[in-house]
Amino acid sequence: MPMQEDSEADPRAVGAETLSGRPLRYYDFMMAAFVAILLLSNVLGAGKRAQIDLPWIGTWPFGAGILFFPVSYVIGDVLTEVYGYARARRCIWAGFAAVLFMAFMSWVVVALPPAPDWGGQGAYEAVFGQVPRIVLASVAAFWAGEFANAFILARLKLLTRGRHLWSRTIGSTIVGQGIDSLIFYPLAFYGAPGWPVQAMLLVMLSQFVLKVAWEVLLTPVTYGIVGFLKRREGIDVYDRGTDFTPFRTRL
């Protein structure tokens, strides 16, 4: 894997505070992609327990959201690596607000009385009906996991002096996805019908392993996107002196 340049030798290396008022051409697009993938993965995959047959292993259950949700962590890594923790924090709060609004909108739309000649209410409820505990689990797990991921990556960037990007993206994902999995599945499915404890634990473990594996497989893509954005933006942010509290959105 390619090595990141040492921050002392890279003219693009800047502190987060120097970005104030500076035009960023691709930041808004990255935020939009982050929020879109987060919403779609929660709508389409969070509550479904899928199953495949693997050679030499047998039946392997997994949460269907695993197919796309990890991409939000990859984008979160890119945001923190290129634009710094503060701008990644703003994206996380934007995603948090979007998920809450999605849950509220789903509840309102499902609760509206259907027209007498429309026969799709049952199917609509099955697809878009929001179980409150799943919404709570999803929001809590996302919030804690994404902030842990961004914090670990930003701190490791300082410790490694901007080198070994792969160690930061994979290391932060192990922590962030671990926290996400430990919060989401017990909160969402412990004691729920169709989710015996053994199946829940197996799905939780498989989700964690697969998410980390996704991060590893997508490492070349992450390198390519990070390199492209740093070149085009002309920046490489280091969070020296950054306030790492998650409880703010101001840059």
Disulfide bonds with the S-S distance in Angstrom:
none
